[in-house]
Every structure is written in structure tokens, then in C-alpha cells.
Amino acid sequence: MPAYALFAETVSDMGLFDRYRAQVPETLEKFGGRFIVRGGNFTVVEGEWPLPRLVIIEFPSRDAADQWYASPRYQEILPMRLQSSKGNFVIVDGV
């Protein structure tokens, strides 16, 4: 069953965030991750959505998503995201 990593965030330091963003794709390869949504324009149709950036990454399984997040390579670049943006991150099982 696939799993999805969802990031909703506000970027405060675009230079640092761009350095992080440039390195993410190579961290996904080993775990079968692929971007479904990576920023882009969206329209809030119902309710409130206070964060202007949305990223969705698909993984082949929950285990692959968890392993990616815990991987030494992703953990190496994670501080750049945490220092350059604020928001939410969840991993959710797909169907």
C-alpha cells in the first residue's frame, strides 16, 4: 500500500530553502519516493488553508516513507528545512 509524505509550510529564508530543495530528490531515489505535488499554485475551495506551500511525495509503502525520513542523508539536510520554513509534516497511508 502506498504512503504519502505531506508538507504544508511557509518559507522564511528562500536561499537556504532552495539549497535544501535541490538536495531532496536524490534522497528519495533509494526509497522509491516521487513528487506528486511540489509547491505550485493551488486554490482553497473550502475552509481555511493558512500555509502557502504544499508538497506531496508518494512512497511505495509506509515503511519506505519512514526509512526515507530517518535516513542519514535526509537527516543531514533536514536542518536546512527546519531553519528556513515553518509548517506541518505528516506521513499518511494511501489506499
ZAMAR-940565 format. One record per residue (C-alpha): residue number from 0; x, y, z negated. Coordinates in steps of 0.25 Angstrom, whole numbers, always signed. Example, Ala and Ser with C-alpha at 12.3 -4.5 7.8 and 13.67 -1.06 7.14 Angstrom:
residues 2
<r><nr>0</nr><c1>+49</c1><c2>-18</c2><c3>-31</c3></r>
<r><nr>1</nr><c1>+55</c1><c2>-4</c2><c3>-29</c3></r>
end
This chain:
residues 95
<r><nr>0</nr><c1>+0</c1><c2>+0</c2><c3>+0</c3></r>
<r><nr>1</nr><c1>+6</c1><c2>+14</c2><c3>+4</c3></r>
<r><nr>2</nr><c1>+8</c1><c2>+24</c2><c3>-7</c3></r>
<r><nr>3</nr><c1>+9</c1><c2>+39</c2><c3>-5</c3></r>
<r><nr>4</nr><c1>+18</c1><c2>+50</c2><c3>-12</c3></r>
<r><nr>5</nr><c1>+11</c1><c2>+63</c2><c3>-12</c3></r>
<r><nr>6</nr><c1>+18</c1><c2>+76</c2><c3>-15</c3></r>
<r><nr>7</nr><c1>+10</c1><c2>+89</c2><c3>-17</c3></r>
<r><nr>8</nr><c1>+19</c1><c2>+101</c2><c3>-20</c3></r>
<r><nr>9</nr><c1>+23</c1><c2>+116</c2><c3>-20</c3></r>
<r><nr>10</nr><c1>+37</c1><c2>+119</c2><c3>-15</c3></r>
<r><nr>11</nr><c1>+44</c1><c2>+130</c2><c3>-22</c3></r>
<r><nr>12</nr><c1>+58</c1><c2>+128</c2><c3>-16</c3></r>
<r><nr>13</nr><c1>+57</c1><c2>+125</c2><c3>-2</c3></r>
<r><nr>14</nr><c1>+72</c1><c2>+124</c2><c3>+1</c3></r>
<r><nr>15</nr><c1>+74</c1><c2>+113</c2><c3>-10</c3></r>
<r><nr>16</nr><c1>+61</c1><c2>+106</c2><c3>-6</c3></r>
<r><nr>17</nr><c1>+66</c1><c2>+106</c2><c3>+9</c3></r>
<r><nr>18</nr><c1>+79</c1><c2>+99</c2><c3>+4</c3></r>
<r><nr>19</nr><c1>+70</c1><c2>+88</c2><c3>-3</c3></r>
<r><nr>20</nr><c1>+60</c1><c2>+87</c2><c3>+8</c3></r>
<r><nr>21</nr><c1>+71</c1><c2>+84</c2><c3>+18</c3></r>
<r><nr>22</nr><c1>+76</c1><c2>+72</c2><c3>+10</c3></r>
<r><nr>23</nr><c1>+63</c1><c2>+65</c2><c3>+7</c3></r>
<r><nr>24</nr><c1>+61</c1><c2>+58</c2><c3>+20</c3></r>
<r><nr>25</nr><c1>+74</c1><c2>+49</c2><c3>+18</c3></r>
<r><nr>26</nr><c1>+69</c1><c2>+45</c2><c3>+4</c3></r>
<r><nr>27</nr><c1>+56</c1><c2>+40</c2><c3>+10</c3></r>
<r><nr>28</nr><c1>+62</c1><c2>+30</c2><c3>+20</c3></r>
<r><nr>29</nr><c1>+67</c1><c2>+19</c2><c3>+11</c3></r>
<r><nr>30</nr><c1>+53</c1><c2>+19</c2><c3>+4</c3></r>
<r><nr>31</nr><c1>+45</c1><c2>+19</c2><c3>+17</c3></r>
<r><nr>32</nr><c1>+39</c1><c2>+33</c2><c3>+14</c3></r>
<r><nr>33</nr><c1>+34</c1><c2>+42</c2><c3>+24</c3></r>
<r><nr>34</nr><c1>+28</c1><c2>+56</c2><c3>+24</c3></r>
<r><nr>35</nr><c1>+13</c1><c2>+57</c2><c3>+27</c3></r>
<r><nr>36</nr><c1>+12</c1><c2>+72</c2><c3>+23</c3></r>
<r><nr>37</nr><c1>+24</c1><c2>+81</c2><c3>+21</c3></r>
<r><nr>38</nr><c1>+19</c1><c2>+95</c2><c3>+18</c3></r>
<r><nr>39</nr><c1>+11</c1><c2>+101</c2><c3>+29</c3></r>
<r><nr>40</nr><c1>-2</c1><c2>+109</c2><c3>+29</c3></r>
<r><nr>41</nr><c1>-14</c1><c2>+104</c2><c3>+22</c3></r>
<r><nr>42</nr><c1>-28</c1><c2>+109</c2><c3>+19</c3></r>
<r><nr>43</nr><c1>-34</c1><c2>+107</c2><c3>+5</c3></r>
<r><nr>44</nr><c1>-49</c1><c2>+103</c2><c3>+9</c3></r>
<r><nr>45</nr><c1>-54</c1><c2>+100</c2><c3>-5</c3></r>
<r><nr>46</nr><c1>-49</c1><c2>+104</c2><c3>-19</c3></r>
<r><nr>47</nr><c1>-36</c1><c2>+111</c2><c3>-22</c3></r>
<r><nr>48</nr><c1>-22</c1><c2>+107</c2><c3>-18</c3></r>
<r><nr>49</nr><c1>-12</c1><c2>+117</c2><c3>-25</c3></r>
<r><nr>50</nr><c1>+1</c1><c2>+111</c2><c3>-19</c3></r>
<r><nr>51</nr><c1>+5</c1><c2>+115</c2><c3>-4</c3></r>
<r><nr>52</nr><c1>+13</c1><c2>+104</c2><c3>+0</c3></r>
<r><nr>53</nr><c1>+9</c1><c2>+89</c2><c3>+1</c3></r>
<r><nr>54</nr><c1>+18</c1><c2>+77</c2><c3>+5</c3></r>
<r><nr>55</nr><c1>+13</c1><c2>+63</c2><c3>+6</c3></r>
<r><nr>56</nr><c1>+23</c1><c2>+51</c2><c3>+8</c3></r>
<r><nr>57</nr><c1>+18</c1><c2>+37</c2><c3>+11</c3></r>
<r><nr>58</nr><c1>+25</c1><c2>+25</c2><c3>+6</c3></r>
<r><nr>59</nr><c1>+22</c1><c2>+10</c2><c3>+9</c3></r>
<r><nr>60</nr><c1>+20</c1><c2>+7</c2><c3>-6</c3></r>
<r><nr>61</nr><c1>+19</c1><c2>+13</c2><c3>-19</c3></r>
<r><nr>62</nr><c1>+32</c1><c2>+6</c2><c3>-23</c3></r>
<r><nr>63</nr><c1>+39</c1><c2>+13</c2><c3>-11</c3></r>
<r><nr>64</nr><c1>+34</c1><c2>+27</c2><c3>-15</c3></r>
<r><nr>65</nr><c1>+38</c1><c2>+25</c2><c3>-30</c3></r>
<r><nr>66</nr><c1>+52</c1><c2>+19</c2><c3>-25</c3></r>
<r><nr>67</nr><c1>+54</c1><c2>+31</c2><c3>-16</c3></r>
<r><nr>68</nr><c1>+51</c1><c2>+41</c2><c3>-27</c3></r>
<r><nr>69</nr><c1>+60</c1><c2>+34</c2><c3>-37</c3></r>
<r><nr>70</nr><c1>+71</c1><c2>+32</c2><c3>-26</c3></r>
<r><nr>71</nr><c1>+85</c1><c2>+38</c2><c3>-30</c3></r>
<r><nr>72</nr><c1>+85</c1><c2>+46</c2><c3>-16</c3></r>
<r><nr>73</nr><c1>+71</c1><c2>+52</c2><c3>-19</c3></r>
<r><nr>74</nr><c1>+74</c1><c2>+55</c2><c3>-33</c3></r>
<r><nr>75</nr><c1>+87</c1><c2>+63</c2><c3>-28</c3></r>
<r><nr>76</nr><c1>+79</c1><c2>+73</c2><c3>-20</c3></r>
<r><nr>77</nr><c1>+67</c1><c2>+73</c2><c3>-29</c3></r>
<r><nr>78</nr><c1>+72</c1><c2>+85</c2><c3>-38</c3></r>
<r><nr>79</nr><c1>+72</c1><c2>+94</c2><c3>-26</c3></r>
<r><nr>80</nr><c1>+57</c1><c2>+92</c2><c3>-24</c3></r>
<r><nr>81</nr><c1>+55</c1><c2>+94</c2><c3>-39</c3></r>
<r><nr>82</nr><c1>+63</c1><c2>+107</c2><c3>-39</c3></r>
<r><nr>83</nr><c1>+57</c1><c2>+112</c2><c3>-26</c3></r>
<r><nr>84</nr><c1>+42</c1><c2>+109</c2><c3>-28</c3></r>
<r><nr>85</nr><c1>+31</c1><c2>+106</c2><c3>-38</c3></r>
<r><nr>86</nr><c1>+19</c1><c2>+97</c2><c3>-36</c3></r>
<r><nr>87</nr><c1>+14</c1><c2>+83</c2><c3>-37</c3></r>
<r><nr>88</nr><c1>+19</c1><c2>+70</c2><c3>-32</c3></r>
<r><nr>89</nr><c1>+11</c1><c2>+57</c2><c3>-33</c3></r>
<r><nr>90</nr><c1>+12</c1><c2>+43</c2><c3>-27</c3></r>
<r><nr>91</nr><c1>-1</c1><c2>+36</c2><c3>-23</c3></r>
<r><nr>92</nr><c1>-5</c1><c2>+23</c2><c3>-18</c3></r>
<r><nr>93</nr><c1>-11</c1><c2>+22</c2><c3>-4</c3></r>
<r><nr>94</nr><c1>-21</c1><c2>+13</c2><c3>+2</c3></r>
end
